[in-house]
């Protein structure tokens, strides 16, 4: 189980590395993100690539990890600059074609691992092919953008569907790592879905790439103890029977449906550029 933390804070990065977080670094995706996610609690990162110089020594042997912009005309130049800064793990967002993923993998040439995000409807039918590309280390489902691409008003509609399981199966068939969503601190309360149910789903789907969400509430002072609690909870669910995990899945679906119903009554705006038809057409 490899934990990932988005941060440009050197003190937090050092504490996370000491606590065993495997991938640490800034979220540098900004291109087009505000237009895709204009409302709600979605947040466009304010991290800056300038933080990489200080983060590299702070995380020791851990992977210096970034989420880049989507592929664009100057992407190759940006990627080389990140590699020159010591980046060893790249998460590629908004992939919409096999050629995009294959092109980045070819440019990397093994200099950094490549994690491809499945977060657009166009990526769903090609996920299996993407997983087969030499140089792709993992698939990661980005629920916020995928929900918007499918004209749904909340990421919980993706979490409560069978889409994530399909991507997990594609990754596992090709021996790739897999991840989805993000985990909250196990003690978090007042969330639309109980954190424990997401932990159960991580175990059920065999996720080994686990992103610490904002709701994990990591600080330099608490990250070690909260990671211990997260590891313990994931271990609990890995030891549970398939029937128990399936029962947790049923409760998760129910809570996701309730969260979606509540969100449907709220004003929201899904940009036309991200739309690709209803979720049911991809079941």
CORVENQUI-V340517 format. One record per run of one state. SS is the DSSP state (a for helix, b for strand, c for the rest). FROM is the first residue (numbers start at 1). TO is the last residue. If there is no record, write none. Layout:
# CORVENQUI-V340517
SS:FROM:TO  SS:FROM:TO
This chain:
# CORVENQUI-V340517
c:1:1  b:2:6  c:7:9  a:10:18  c:19:22  b:23:25  c:26:26  b:27:27  c:28:32  a:33:36  c:37:48  a:49:58  c:59:62  b:63:67  c:68:74  a:75:84  c:85:88  b:89:92  c:93:97  a:98:108  c:109:112  b:113:118  c:119:120  a:121:124  c:125:126  a:127:131  c:132:135  b:136:141  c:142:142  a:143:149  c:150:155  a:156:159  c:160:162  a:163:173  c:174:176  b:177:180  c:181:182  b:183:183  c:184:194  a:195:204  c:205:208  b:209:212  c:213:213  a:214:216  c:217:222  a:223:239  c:240:241  a:242:264  c:265:271  a:272:274  c:275:278  a:279:282  c:283:283
